[in-house]
Amino acid sequence: MAVQEVRQGVHSGGCACGDCPHGAREGHRRAVAAFLAKCDELAAGQGLPAAVAHSVGASRQWVSDELTQSARAVADRSREAGDAWLHTVWRHTLFAAWGCVVLLLLAQAVTAIGTGWTLARTAGLVAAVLCAALLTAAAWLHRARGGLLAPLIGEDNRLSTSRTVASAWVLLVVYAVLVLAFELAGASGHRRRDELIAGLELARGAGLVSVLAVVCAIAVVVRRVVSVRVLGQRLQKVRADRPRLADLLCDDGGRGSFTDVQYTLVNAVAVVFAAVRLARRPEQLPDLPWALALLVGVSAATYFAGKYAEGGRPVVLSVVRAREAGDLDAPIRTGDDIEIRGAGFVPPGAGTPDRLARMVVRIGAVHVHVPLVPVPGGFANPADTSLTVPVPVEVEPGAVEVQVVTAAGIETNRVIIEVMD
């Protein structure tokens, strides 16, 4: 009994052990708070050792190393919190699935007042229970990967908009077919059974089948396009710590995406319309008007075009000698700072300190890690369009190639600079 009380006390409140979901989340919050405090302290010029305070380069390198170590600790805690979240969220997905069944039961009970209970209501309720049972089994098998969220999570550990939309349509079609099947099983007359079988004819479900084919094709083709572009170094992808609901409407950087928003909204409206049609006429598949099916097709084409056009390879435009106030103009020498100007150095989702610290600049045969320069509210270096790094003494004088390697592992073009003695 005493051991149980001790364990309960350890894994509650401010637990940060990392062995339980609450501890992982609390540990992540504490690591983030400690990092922000250290970043603000170093940005204000406090906490520097006396041995490096006299040298700008040495103090900058020491600050960067300290922030890099702290950022790695935050990243480790973030990954632990993400894994713990996936282990716990699968139960919430089950609550959502069975909650929909309860809502359907309440809606049918309310609408049955005055009209009576029908075979279609029974078939709809039984189909919902069967769907929820199948989803429960699938969630239990994938409980380590988020339960029902497992098939919706992409390779970058984000919720996939195309997979979510396709899954919604597949679930609706499966439910509609089950409703017709249970109605057919409970029908007593041949005429009634013939009407139910006729409800599955292509002439009535052509719009629904067309939409299902389009959204499923988009889910498969978009995955292939993204994979090919990533392997071809034409798209930068950074893995997220955990999936979030906002991924359905935002890009990898957390900014609202027009293509994702319009694709989600149009399909959500179409699914609701199809569900209403099924509720009004449960003896046949929802007959989507061709105008609505064409609207979904246009939305899918827009989404695919946006996915195909997004991203791009990072590029170095120029390399110049960084000049401090009061310095004389001079050529680049070893020990000087150089400013690399370009675009795409920080891909979407790579703005966290641990990923910024992974950026590397090749200067000849020497690999230089980009130093983190803290300022209040963020970092002055590195940035998406410029990087500042020192030229090490190991660089040989003469013509030297400069190349940037981003946090996503993508290499930029090479730019030649002249390093003087």
C-alpha positions as CSV (number, residue, x, y, z in Angstrom):
1,M,0.0,0.0,0.0
2,A,2.8,2.4,0.9
3,V,4.6,1.5,-2.4
4,Q,1.4,2.3,-4.4
5,E,1.1,5.7,-2.6
6,V,4.7,6.5,-3.4
7,R,4.3,5.6,-7.0
8,Q,1.1,7.7,-7.2
9,G,2.9,10.6,-5.7
10,V,5.8,10.3,-8.1
11,H,3.6,10.1,-11.2
12,S,1.4,13.0,-10.5
13,G,1.6,16.8,-10.2
14,G,5.0,17.9,-11.3
15,C,6.3,14.5,-12.4
16,A,9.0,14.8,-15.1
17,C,10.3,11.2,-15.1
18,G,9.6,10.6,-18.7
19,D,8.3,7.1,-17.9
20,C,4.6,8.1,-18.0
21,P,2.6,10.4,-20.3
22,H,2.2,13.1,-17.7
23,G,5.9,13.0,-16.8
24,A,6.9,13.3,-20.5
25,R,4.7,16.3,-21.0
26,E,5.8,18.0,-17.8
27,G,9.4,17.2,-18.6
28,H,9.0,18.8,-22.0
29,R,7.5,21.9,-20.5
30,R,10.3,22.3,-18.0
31,A,13.0,21.8,-20.7
32,V,11.4,24.4,-22.9
33,A,11.1,26.9,-20.0
34,A,14.8,26.3,-19.0
35,F,15.9,26.8,-22.6
36,L,14.0,30.0,-23.0
37,A,15.4,31.3,-19.8
38,K,18.9,30.5,-20.9
39,C,18.3,32.0,-24.3
40,D,17.1,35.3,-22.8
41,E,20.0,35.4,-20.4
42,L,22.6,34.8,-23.1
43,A,20.9,37.3,-25.4
44,A,21.2,39.9,-22.7
45,G,25.0,39.2,-22.5
46,Q,24.8,37.5,-19.1
47,G,26.3,34.3,-17.9
48,L,29.4,34.4,-20.1
49,P,32.6,32.9,-18.6
50,A,35.4,35.4,-18.1
51,A,37.7,33.2,-20.2
52,V,35.7,33.9,-23.4
53,A,34.1,37.3,-22.6
54,H,37.1,39.2,-24.1
55,S,36.7,37.6,-27.6
56,V,33.7,38.1,-29.8
57,G,34.3,34.9,-31.7
58,A,35.0,32.8,-28.7
59,S,31.9,34.1,-26.8
60,R,29.7,33.5,-29.8
61,Q,30.9,30.0,-30.2
62,W,30.5,29.3,-26.5
63,V,26.9,30.7,-26.6
64,S,26.1,28.6,-29.6
65,D,27.4,25.4,-28.0
66,E,25.5,26.0,-24.8
67,L,22.2,26.6,-26.7
68,T,22.8,23.6,-29.0
69,Q,23.2,21.3,-26.0
70,S,20.0,22.8,-24.4
71,A,18.2,22.5,-27.7
72,R,19.0,18.8,-28.0
73,A,17.7,18.2,-24.5
74,V,14.4,20.0,-25.5
75,A,14.3,17.9,-28.6
76,D,14.7,14.7,-26.7
77,R,11.9,15.7,-24.3
78,S,9.7,16.7,-27.2
79,R,10.1,13.3,-28.8
80,E,9.3,11.6,-25.5
81,A,6.2,13.7,-25.1
82,G,5.1,12.9,-28.7
83,D,5.5,9.2,-28.2
84,A,3.6,9.4,-24.9
85,W,0.8,11.4,-26.6
86,L,0.4,8.7,-29.3
87,H,0.1,6.0,-26.7
88,T,-2.7,7.9,-24.9
89,V,-4.6,9.5,-27.8
90,W,-5.9,6.1,-29.2
91,R,-8.4,5.9,-26.3
92,H,-9.7,9.3,-27.2
93,T,-10.3,8.2,-30.8
94,L,-12.5,5.4,-29.5
95,F,-14.5,7.8,-27.4
96,A,-15.1,9.9,-30.5
97,A,-16.2,6.8,-32.5
98,W,-18.6,5.5,-29.9
99,G,-19.7,9.0,-29.2
100,C,-20.9,9.3,-32.8
101,V,-22.9,6.1,-32.3
102,V,-24.6,7.5,-29.2
103,L,-25.4,10.7,-31.0
104,L,-26.9,8.7,-33.8
105,L,-29.0,6.8,-31.4
106,L,-30.3,10.0,-29.7
107,A,-31.0,11.6,-33.1
108,Q,-33.0,8.5,-34.3
109,A,-34.9,8.3,-31.0
110,V,-35.9,12.0,-31.3
111,T,-36.9,11.8,-34.9
112,A,-38.8,8.6,-34.3
113,I,-41.3,10.4,-32.1
114,G,-44.5,10.6,-34.0
115,T,-43.4,8.6,-37.0
116,G,-42.4,5.4,-35.3
117,W,-39.4,3.2,-35.4
118,T,-38.6,1.8,-38.8
119,L,-36.4,-0.9,-40.3
120,A,-34.1,1.8,-41.8
121,R,-33.5,3.2,-38.3
122,T,-32.5,-0.2,-37.0
123,A,-30.3,-0.9,-40.0
124,G,-28.6,2.5,-39.5
125,L,-28.0,1.9,-35.8
126,V,-26.7,-1.7,-36.3
127,A,-24.4,-0.5,-39.2
128,A,-23.0,2.3,-36.9
129,V,-22.3,-0.2,-34.1
130,L,-20.6,-2.6,-36.5
131,C,-18.4,0.2,-37.9
132,A,-17.5,1.4,-34.4
133,A,-16.6,-2.2,-33.4
134,L,-14.3,-2.5,-36.5
135,L,-12.7,0.8,-35.8
136,T,-12.2,-0.2,-32.2
137,A,-10.4,-3.4,-33.3
138,A,-8.2,-1.3,-35.7
139,A,-7.5,1.2,-33.0
140,W,-6.4,-1.4,-30.5
141,L,-4.0,-3.0,-33.1
142,H,-2.5,0.4,-33.8
143,R,-2.6,1.7,-30.2
144,A,1.1,2.5,-30.2
145,R,0.7,4.7,-33.2
146,G,-2.3,6.8,-32.2
147,G,-5.2,4.3,-32.7
148,L,-7.5,5.5,-35.5
149,L,-5.1,8.3,-36.3
150,A,-2.4,5.7,-37.5
151,P,-3.5,5.5,-41.1
152,L,-3.9,9.3,-41.2
153,I,-0.3,10.1,-40.1
154,G,2.2,10.7,-42.9
155,E,5.8,9.8,-43.1
156,D,6.7,13.2,-41.6
157,N,4.6,12.5,-38.5
158,R,1.9,15.0,-39.4
159,L,-1.8,14.4,-40.1
160,S,-2.2,14.0,-43.9
161,T,-5.0,16.1,-45.4
162,S,-5.4,13.9,-48.4
163,R,-5.6,10.7,-46.3
164,T,-8.1,12.2,-43.9
165,V,-10.4,13.3,-46.6
166,A,-10.2,10.0,-48.4
167,S,-10.8,8.1,-45.1
168,A,-13.9,10.2,-44.5
169,W,-15.4,9.3,-47.8
170,V,-14.4,5.6,-47.4
171,L,-16.1,5.5,-44.0
172,L,-19.3,7.1,-45.4
173,V,-19.5,4.6,-48.3
174,V,-18.9,1.6,-46.0
175,Y,-21.6,2.8,-43.7
176,A,-24.0,3.4,-46.5
177,V,-23.4,-0.1,-48.0
178,L,-23.9,-1.7,-44.5
179,V,-27.2,0.2,-44.0
180,L,-28.5,-1.2,-47.3
181,A,-27.2,-4.7,-46.5
182,F,-29.0,-4.8,-43.1
183,E,-32.1,-3.4,-44.7
184,L,-31.9,-6.1,-47.3
185,A,-31.5,-8.7,-44.6
186,G,-34.6,-7.4,-42.8
187,A,-36.8,-6.9,-45.8
188,S,-39.7,-9.3,-46.0
189,G,-41.1,-8.8,-49.5
190,H,-39.5,-9.4,-52.9
191,R,-40.5,-6.0,-54.2
192,R,-38.8,-4.3,-51.2
193,R,-35.7,-6.4,-51.7
194,D,-35.6,-5.4,-55.4
195,E,-35.9,-1.8,-54.5
196,L,-32.9,-2.1,-52.1
197,I,-30.8,-3.9,-54.7
198,A,-31.7,-1.2,-57.3
199,G,-30.4,1.4,-54.8
200,L,-26.9,0.0,-55.5
201,E,-27.0,0.6,-59.2
202,L,-24.4,2.7,-60.8
203,A,-26.9,5.2,-62.2
204,R,-27.8,6.3,-58.6
205,G,-24.3,6.2,-57.1
206,A,-22.2,7.4,-60.0
207,G,-21.5,10.7,-58.4
208,L,-20.5,9.1,-55.1
209,V,-18.2,6.6,-56.8
210,S,-16.6,9.3,-58.9
211,V,-15.8,11.4,-55.8
212,L,-14.5,8.4,-53.9
213,A,-12.2,7.5,-56.9
214,V,-10.9,11.1,-57.1
215,V,-10.1,11.5,-53.4
216,C,-8.5,8.1,-53.1
217,A,-6.4,8.7,-56.2
218,I,-5.3,12.1,-54.8
219,A,-4.2,10.4,-51.5
220,V,-2.0,7.9,-53.4
221,V,-0.6,10.3,-56.0
222,V,0.2,13.1,-53.6
223,R,2.2,10.6,-51.4
224,R,4.1,9.5,-54.5
225,V,4.8,13.1,-55.7
226,V,6.1,14.2,-52.3
227,S,8.4,11.2,-52.0
228,V,9.8,11.7,-55.4
229,R,10.4,15.4,-54.9
230,V,12.0,14.8,-51.5
231,L,14.4,12.1,-52.9
232,G,15.1,14.4,-55.8
233,Q,16.1,17.2,-53.4
234,R,13.3,19.5,-54.8
235,L,11.3,19.5,-51.6
236,Q,12.5,19.8,-48.0
237,K,10.6,17.8,-45.4
238,V,11.3,17.9,-41.7
239,R,9.7,15.4,-39.3
240,A,7.3,16.8,-36.8
241,D,7.4,15.9,-33.1
242,R,3.8,14.7,-33.1
243,P,0.7,15.1,-35.3
244,R,-1.7,17.9,-34.6
245,L,-5.2,18.7,-35.8
246,A,-3.9,21.9,-37.3
247,D,-1.9,19.9,-39.8
248,L,-5.1,19.4,-41.8
249,L,-5.3,23.2,-42.5
250,C,-1.6,24.3,-42.3
251,D,1.7,23.7,-44.0
252,D,4.7,22.2,-42.4
253,G,5.6,25.5,-40.8
254,G,2.3,25.9,-39.1
255,R,1.0,28.7,-41.5
256,G,-2.5,28.4,-42.9
257,S,-2.5,26.8,-46.4
258,F,-5.1,27.8,-48.9
259,T,-4.9,24.5,-50.8
260,D,-5.4,22.4,-47.7
261,V,-8.1,24.6,-46.3
262,Q,-10.2,24.7,-49.4
263,Y,-9.8,20.9,-50.0
264,T,-10.8,20.1,-46.4
265,L,-13.8,22.5,-46.4
266,V,-15.2,21.5,-49.8
267,N,-15.0,17.8,-48.9
268,A,-16.4,18.3,-45.4
269,V,-19.5,20.0,-46.9
270,A,-19.8,17.3,-49.6
271,V,-19.6,14.5,-46.9
272,V,-22.3,16.3,-44.8
273,F,-24.5,16.6,-47.9
274,A,-24.1,12.9,-48.7
275,A,-24.9,11.9,-45.1
276,V,-28.1,14.0,-45.2
277,R,-29.1,12.3,-48.5
278,L,-28.5,8.9,-46.9
279,A,-30.6,9.8,-43.9
280,R,-33.4,11.1,-46.1
281,R,-33.3,8.1,-48.5
282,P,-31.7,5.1,-46.7
283,E,-32.9,2.7,-49.4
284,Q,-30.2,3.8,-51.9
285,L,-26.6,5.1,-52.0
286,P,-26.4,8.9,-51.6
287,D,-26.9,10.3,-55.1
288,L,-24.5,13.2,-55.3
289,P,-25.4,15.8,-57.9
290,W,-22.8,16.1,-60.6
291,A,-22.3,19.7,-59.9
292,L,-21.2,18.8,-56.3
293,A,-19.0,16.0,-57.7
294,L,-17.4,18.4,-60.1
295,L,-16.8,20.9,-57.3
296,V,-14.9,18.2,-55.4
297,G,-12.9,17.4,-58.5
298,V,-11.9,21.1,-58.9
299,S,-10.9,21.3,-55.3
300,A,-8.9,18.1,-55.6
301,A,-7.1,19.4,-58.7
302,T,-6.3,22.6,-56.9
303,Y,-4.9,20.7,-53.9
304,F,-2.8,18.5,-56.1
305,A,-1.4,21.5,-58.1
306,G,-0.5,23.2,-54.8
307,K,1.3,20.1,-53.5
308,Y,3.2,19.7,-56.8
309,A,4.3,23.4,-56.8
310,E,5.3,23.8,-53.2
311,G,8.8,23.7,-51.9
312,G,12.0,24.2,-53.8
313,R,15.6,23.6,-53.5
314,P,17.6,26.0,-51.3
315,V,20.0,28.2,-53.2
316,V,23.0,30.4,-52.4
317,L,22.9,33.6,-54.3
318,S,26.1,35.3,-53.0
319,V,28.8,35.2,-50.4
320,V,30.2,38.4,-48.9
321,R,32.5,39.4,-46.1
322,A,30.6,40.3,-43.0
323,R,31.6,43.8,-41.9
324,E,31.2,45.1,-38.4
325,A,30.7,48.8,-37.7
326,G,34.0,50.6,-37.9
327,D,35.8,47.9,-39.9
328,L,37.7,48.7,-43.0
329,D,36.7,47.1,-46.3
330,A,39.0,44.2,-47.0
331,P,39.1,40.8,-48.8
332,I,38.0,37.6,-47.1
333,R,40.7,36.1,-44.8
334,T,40.7,33.2,-42.4
335,G,39.1,34.2,-39.2
336,D,36.7,36.6,-40.9
337,D,33.0,36.2,-40.9
338,I,31.2,35.6,-44.2
339,E,27.6,36.3,-44.9
340,I,25.9,33.7,-47.2
341,R,22.8,35.2,-48.9
342,G,20.2,33.1,-50.6
343,A,16.8,31.5,-50.0
344,G,15.3,28.4,-48.4
345,F,18.0,27.8,-45.8
346,V,15.4,27.1,-43.1
347,P,12.7,24.8,-44.5
348,P,9.1,24.9,-43.0
349,G,9.1,23.1,-39.7
350,A,12.8,23.5,-39.1
351,G,12.7,26.7,-37.1
352,T,13.2,24.9,-33.7
353,P,16.6,25.5,-32.1
354,D,17.7,21.8,-32.3
355,R,17.1,21.8,-36.1
356,L,18.7,25.2,-36.6
357,A,21.8,23.8,-34.9
358,R,22.0,21.0,-37.5
359,M,22.8,23.4,-40.3
360,V,26.3,23.1,-41.8
361,V,28.3,25.2,-44.2
362,R,31.0,23.6,-46.3
363,I,33.9,25.9,-46.8
364,G,36.3,24.0,-49.0
365,A,37.0,20.7,-47.1
366,V,36.0,22.1,-43.7
367,H,32.5,21.7,-42.3
368,V,31.4,24.7,-40.2
369,H,28.3,24.4,-38.0
370,V,26.2,27.6,-38.2
371,P,26.4,29.3,-34.8
372,L,23.2,30.2,-33.0
373,V,23.0,33.9,-32.2
374,P,20.2,34.5,-29.7
375,V,18.2,37.8,-29.6
376,P,15.1,38.5,-27.5
377,G,12.3,36.5,-29.1
378,G,14.3,34.2,-31.3
379,F,17.6,34.0,-33.2
380,A,19.4,36.5,-35.4
381,N,21.4,33.7,-37.0
382,P,20.7,31.5,-38.9
383,A,17.8,32.9,-41.0
384,D,16.0,31.7,-44.0
385,T,17.7,34.1,-46.4
386,S,21.1,34.6,-44.7
387,L,23.7,32.8,-42.7
388,T,26.8,34.1,-41.0
389,V,29.7,31.8,-40.2
390,P,33.5,32.3,-39.5
391,V,36.1,31.1,-42.0
392,P,38.2,28.6,-40.0
393,V,42.0,28.8,-40.1
394,E,42.0,25.3,-41.6
395,V,40.7,26.7,-44.9
396,E,43.5,27.0,-47.4
397,P,44.0,30.3,-49.2
398,G,42.8,30.6,-52.8
399,A,39.6,29.7,-54.6
400,V,37.3,27.9,-52.2
401,E,33.8,26.5,-52.7
402,V,31.0,27.4,-50.3
403,Q,27.9,25.2,-49.9
404,V,25.1,25.1,-47.4
405,V,23.5,21.9,-46.0
406,T,20.1,22.5,-44.4
407,A,18.5,20.7,-41.5
408,A,16.5,18.6,-44.0
409,G,19.8,17.3,-45.5
410,I,19.4,19.2,-48.8
411,E,22.6,20.6,-50.3
412,T,22.6,24.0,-52.1
413,N,24.6,25.0,-55.1
414,R,28.3,25.8,-54.8
415,V,29.6,29.4,-54.9
416,I,33.4,30.1,-55.2
417,I,35.0,32.7,-53.1
418,E,38.6,33.9,-52.8
419,V,40.3,33.5,-49.4
420,M,43.5,35.6,-49.0
421,D,46.5,35.0,-46.8
